[in-house]
Amino acid sequence: MTAYNQKHQILESLDTLDQTQTEKVLDYIKGLMHVPKDDLRYQKMKREAMKEIRQALGNTRKLNPGF
């Protein structure tokens, strides 16, 4: 699956949410972007966020944990 298709799937998933849910998801993602990347808490939070996003999208595929 290409990056374009993955992005398209995420956008389609966001379309199924109501406005409040969409705002919460976007705020959560924006919050992840403002944490120092060298912080161990950041790495843990990012892993948890990716896990939650995969679950929300119904995707059980494993991603490379090296990011």
HELIX and SHEET records of a PDB file:
HELIX    1   1 ALA A    3  ASP A   15  1                                  13    
HELIX    2   2 GLN A   19  MET A   33  1                                  15    
HELIX    3   3 LEU A   40  LEU A   57  1                                  18    
END                                                                             
